[in-house]
Amino acid sequence: MFVIWSQNRINQATRDVAPRVWRRHLYLMLDGFRAERAHPLPEPPMTGEQAYRAMIGLNGTHASH
């Protein structure tokens, strides 16, 4: 979910300025997903509720959950 979400935001922000920069972002993310680079993460994942509230917040609305 976050890969698609962040990629979409990069596309929106850069399409008129540097239309192909999304490729760099995608390759950096995919490179980071390689198993040999795995290590413990410093933060736990967001809950479903937190993810929902974050996505709603991007639209300028506030979730009351």
Secondary structure, DSSP 8 states (H G I E B T S, - for coil): -HHHHHHHHHHHHHTTT-TTTHHHHHHHHHHHT-GGG----SS----HHHHHHHHHHHTT-----
